[in-house]
Amino acid sequence: MTDEPGKVSVMVVDDHPIWRDGVARDLAEHGFDVRATAPDAPAALRIARAVRPDVVLMDLNLGETSGVDATREITTALPETKVLVLSASGEHSDVLEAVKAGASGYLVKSASAVELVDAVRRTAAGDPVFTAGLAGLVLGEYRRMADAPADGSGGAEPPRLTERETEVLRLVAKGLTARQIAEKLVLSHRTVENHVQSTLRKLQLHNRVELARYAIEHGLDAE
């Protein structure tokens, strides 16, 4: 979706013009291709369809419209576009609703410019990104959902993963990047990426966010 190789394209959605324009300007100064901005959910979906950004920075409170709804609509219509929520709210319910709607990550607006730039780059790369403390909340919620009694038939036996693939999957669920996993397991970055891609194929998943959710649902985030 990015025209220039290596350059991440971004769209900023926020109902406050000064904040919206300021974030867009900061990202452009850091080398991002800022494709567009939008003030509300309907405009966000319409413009995202037209410009197809790699990452949408999404505020949750868009006046009379909902950033959660916009997130759900964009991730459904544009599966390759990732949504990173940038919100003033750190409320647990807001975080969980955003993730359930398809957001790849959640950053509070008190984050520094350095944290924002890093978060956008990591989101574009397919990593789940959360403000410190919020990742554990999401992990815990998915774990509770996984532990809830099923009301139907038992699940099918999961595909067989190697010991190393399981180890890498567990660290993905904890939010580590491929480079951090490589350092922790004393492997090359390429080897870790190979394990991730192999696991994605076996589990018939599409990206690291889905991979992390799978690991959590199957209790692999535990030590």
N, C-alpha and C positions, 0 to 999 in steps of 0.2 A: 504493500500500500504506500510505502514511502518512495517517492520518485528518486531522491538522491541516495545512493548506497550508504548505509551506516547512519543515516539521519532519521531520527524518530519523528513521526508526524503526530501532532497533538491538537485536540480541540478542548476549549475551556468553557464549562457551563456553570454560570453563577448569576443570580439575579441582581447583584450589586455591581454596577458598571465600573466603579473605581477599583474594586478588588479584582474583578474579572480582567480588566485591561492591564492591571498591574502584574498579575500572575502570567498573563500571555506575554507581556513585555519581558519579564524575567526569564521565562523559558526560551524566548527567541534569542535573548542575549547569551544564553548558555548553549546555543547551537541547535535547538529544536526547531522543527518545521511547524510553526503554529498555523494550522490550516484555517481555523475559524473560531469564533466564540458564539455563545448562545445564552439568552436570558431565562429561558424556561423549558419545560419538558417537551412541548410540541415542536418548538424550534430546534431543540437539541436533536430529536429524532430526524426531522426533515433535513437539517444541515449535515448531520453525520452520514446519512445515506448519500449525500452529494459529494462530500469531501473524503469519506472513508479513512479516518485517522487511525493510526496504530493504537493511540491511547486517548480516552476521553477523561478529563479531570472533571469530576461531577460533584457539585454541591448538593446536599440533600434537601435543604429548604429553599425552594424556588418560588417563593411567594404563594400563589394559589395552586401551584402544581408541585408534584412530588419528584424528587431526584431518584427515589427508589423505583417509581414507575418508569421514569426515563431510562434508568439502568437496565431494567428488565426488557424494555422495548428495544434498546440499542443492541444488547447482547444477543437477543433473539434474532433481530433483523440482520445484524452484522457479526457473525460468530468470530471473525478474525480480529475485531476491534475489542480492546480490553478497556474496562472501566476502573479507574482509580478514584475512589471517593475522597474529596478534600472538604471536610466539614468542620464547623465550629463545635459540633456536638461529639462528645465522647461517650454518650449514653449507650449502654450495652444493647438495648433494644434496637437502636438505630444501626449499630454495627452489624448485628445479626440479620436485620432485615435487608441491609445493603448486600451482604454476602449471599443471602438466599436468593436475591434478585439477580445475581450473576456478577457482582463486583469482584475484581481480582485482588483488591486491597483497600485499605482504609487508613487515611492520614488525617490527623486533626490539624486545623489551621494554625495552631501554635508552632508547628514544625518549622525548622529553619529552611532557608533557601537551599542549603546544601542537602538537607534531608529530602526536600521536595524533588530536586533534580535527580538524586539517586533513586528515589522511589519511582519516578516516571521511567527512568531507564530500565530498572529492574522489572517493572510491570510490562514494558514493551518486550522484554526478553522472556516473559512467561512466568516470572516468579510471583508467588503470593506475597504481598507487602503490607505490613501493618505497623502503625505506631506502637512503640514499646508498650507491652501490657495487654494490647488488644488481641494479639495472636493467640495468647493463652485462652482468652475468652472464647474465640471461635473454635479452637481445638476442643475445649471443654464442651461446648454446645453440640458439636458433631459427635463427640464421644457419648454424650447423654442420649442423643438420637439413636446412635448405634446400639446402645444398651437397652433401649425401650423395647418392651415385648412386641413381637410381630403379631399381626392379627390374621395371618394367612399361612401359606405353606412356607417351609423352611427354604433358605436361599441355597442356590447351587454352590457346589464346591468351587472356590476361587481357583484361577489358573495357578499353576505351580511356578514359583519364582525361585531363583537361586538364592543362596545365603547372602551373597554380595548385593544382589538386586534388592532383597528385602532390607538390607542394612542401608542402602542408598535411599530407598523409599521412606524409611523411618525418618531419615534426616531431612528429606524433602518436606515431610509433614510438619517438621519442627520449624520450617521457614528458612533453612540454610540455602544459600546459593550453591551453584555447581562448584564454584571455586572454593568456597568454605568447606564443602563436603570433601573435595579433593585433598585439601590440607588436613582435614580431620582424619581421613582414612589413608593418608599418604599414597594417593593415587594421582595420576595425571588428570588434568581437566577433561581431556578428550575421553579418557576411560570412563569417567563419571557420566559424561554426556551419553556415551554409548549405552551404559547401564540404564539411564533414564529413558532413552529412546526404545530400548529393548522392552522395558517394563511397560511403557505406553502401548506398544504393539500387543504385548501379551494380554493386557487388561482392556484393550480396545478403547483407550482414552485418547484425548486430543492434546492436552497440555498439562503443565505442572500443577495448575490449580486443581484440575480434576484429579490428578494423581494424589495431591495432598488430601483431598476429600476422601478418596478411596482408602488411603492409609488410616485416616482418622476413624472412618466408619468400621474398619476391621481391627481397630485397637492397636495399630502399629506405631502410634505416636507415643506409646508408653516406653519408659526406659527399659 
